[in-house]
Amino acid sequence: MSEWQIEAVESDLDTFHLGPVDLSLRSGGAVAVLGSSGAGKTTFLRTLAGFLPLRRGRVIRDGEDISDFLPEERALGYVPQGLGLFPQRTVFGNVRYPMELRGRLDADARTHALLERFHLTALEHRHPTRLSGGEQQRVAIARALAAEPELIVWDEPWQALDVAARYELGLVLKELRETDRVPIVVVTHDPALAFSLADSFVVFDHGRVRFTGDANELLDRPSDPFVARFVGYENVYDLPSLEAGRDHPFTAWLLERAGPEGVALGNPEAVPTIGVPSTWEGSVRSVRPGPEGVRVEAAVDDLMVALRLPRPWPAKLPLLGDRLRFNVEATALHRLGSGPRTLRQ
Amino acid sequence: MIQTLPAPPQRRPRRWRTGPYWLALQIVLSGSLLLLFLLPIVALFTYAPVSRIVAAAQNVQVREAIWLTLYASGIAVLATALLAIPLGYLLARRRFFGRSVVESLVSLPVVVPHLMVGLGLFFLVIPGSPVYNFTNSIGFPVYDTIWGVVLVMAIVSAPYTVLASQLSFEAVDGRVLEAARSLGAGGGTTFLTVTLPIALRGIVAGLLLTWARAVSEIGGILVLAYAIYPGGPYSGPVTNTISVYIYNLFQQGDLADAAAVSSLFLLIAFALFLAVRIGERTGWLPWRRGDLLP
């Protein structure tokens, strides 16, 4: 199985500029490309698959520069958004297609084997429109594997799937990494799903790479407020807003600990009023119980801080305007803009 | 103690899922149009007794004319398929300078009176003109031959196939095509194995319209190929297309025969279209099934 190097790749789609993007992929690795809508994720995948010309940079597969290869020459299994199944072919015909192109004599046998592996044998005579979302995903992955790709590139795999199908797809992708050792690039705007599969992460914003690194780095040292909010931090304060409120003690305290781009704060735990020493105090603005405990939003000076009340919570939930006390542990504070492996242009 | 509740009374679902006035409006409006289609046909048949229609069917001249019309329109449809589908593909997939001009040019034969198309062709192939000499030298004489009929038919009816294939190609999801490319299919293979099969239904619908329009053509043919002499793929006696043949009968005041021949051709055309529709519905004609091509 192959190693891929993506070196300073840039491309343009109409007025949209992508890159430069650097990325390396090894056998069995999985990269999640993250970013909000319009960040350039799909543009990046289509560039990688050869549908958009490279403006600068190189794509290297096992030491060979394939930057000018046509899409059909790249040995890259591109699964577009919506999967791109052939509506006029049955499940069997879809999976068989890549082998027909290669004139393989064992096409039928291999198709049957793939259908068996992805539990599609009973559905082989159906057309894609008559399948559920999860079944369609399995056809797409079986068809991609039939082409024996050196890399699988999948745009929004989890789109429009229910919870059970998401879980199942996660298993399929995991198995793909472990048994087939095919490197995978998935695009998603959902960090939670990305964390469940990938071992490294690229965050895009407006066509630029805001972060590359593994999950620990992503959560420990988010590069900037955008990435911090994106990966799920609720308390993210950029430098200008901290400086504006530096007369207040809590804001000043955060400012002392902030990086060049600000600070992210994991939700602190609210402490009982009596018995435990506490440093900070805020006034309750909203209360929302959930499976992880109660999420409370409190105004501290002029900052809003999301706090949590672990379960079991007190019989009497805090009311709006109540005073709530909390401590901030050093490990919950993350300086922004100081991560060692961040790429900033 | 468990009490069994009496079963709720059975609901009688409303028969119509729309309001009565809305439904009545739909029936009245579409019914009026169908009536407009039907009444002239009824009128034709009242003027043409069955014996006359049978006689027309046995008449050699009528048979020649009908045969020539179907034959020429068949060639016109094949030529259209060969030339119009690529143009539709081009218009659907490529952005180029002057695209709107090309699109307008394509619709032009539909817009102008077909007599004008015939006139234009007439001046193009007028004896002594370079085109006249050229077409004669390569064995495609146009004036008063079956080639002239085919030419007029193709020009006035090809726009339907161009437009239908353009719309059908535009409707093919580009991501499906990208998936095919990525799986290893080159541009041409993707067209033949993915694009064309998906678009085929719409294209065939366009070809059927083209065929129907070709069969019914008269204006251009009156000018360019009023009488068809043997030559090219046609080796029968001198004849006319069925439209010109009926027009002649009418001009000569032979109203009963005009009605009889019209009725005969109407029955043939109706039977052909009905057969195609039934064939599509039952899946016997394969282009609706979707697995016609690989």
Chai-1 contact restraints between the chains, C-beta under 6 A:
chainA,res_idxA,chainB,res_idxB,connection_type,confidence,min_distance_angstrom,max_distance_angstrom,comment,restraint_id
A,A49,B,S182,contact,1.0,0.0,6.0,A-B,restraint_1
A,F51,B,E178,contact,1.0,0.0,6.0,A-B,restraint_2
A,P71,B,R181,contact,1.0,0.0,6.0,A-B,restraint_3
A,P71,B,S182,contact,1.0,0.0,6.0,A-B,restraint_4
A,E72,B,R181,contact,1.0,0.0,6.0,A-B,restraint_5
A,E72,B,G184,contact,1.0,0.0,6.0,A-B,restraint_6
A,E72,B,A185,contact,1.0,0.0,6.0,A-B,restraint_7
A,E72,B,G186,contact,1.0,0.0,6.0,A-B,restraint_8
A,Y78,B,S182,contact,1.0,0.0,6.0,A-B,restraint_9
A,P80,B,R175,contact,1.0,0.0,6.0,A-B,restraint_10
A,P80,B,E178,contact,1.0,0.0,6.0,A-B,restraint_11
A,P80,B,A179,contact,1.0,0.0,6.0,A-B,restraint_12
A,G82,B,R175,contact,1.0,0.0,6.0,A-B,restraint_13
A,G84,B,R175,contact,1.0,0.0,6.0,A-B,restraint_14
A,G84,B,V176,contact,1.0,0.0,6.0,A-B,restraint_15
A,G84,B,A179,contact,1.0,0.0,6.0,A-B,restraint_16
A,Q88,B,P197,contact,1.0,0.0,6.0,A-B,restraint_17
A,Q88,B,I198,contact,1.0,0.0,6.0,A-B,restraint_18
A,Q88,B,G290,contact,1.0,0.0,6.0,A-B,restraint_19
A,P98,B,L183,contact,1.0,0.0,6.0,A-B,restraint_20
A,P98,B,G184,contact,1.0,0.0,6.0,A-B,restraint_21
A,L101,B,G184,contact,1.0,0.0,6.0,A-B,restraint_22
A,L101,B,A185,contact,1.0,0.0,6.0,A-B,restraint_23
A,A147,B,L183,contact,1.0,0.0,6.0,A-B,restraint_24
A,A147,B,G184,contact,1.0,0.0,6.0,A-B,restraint_25
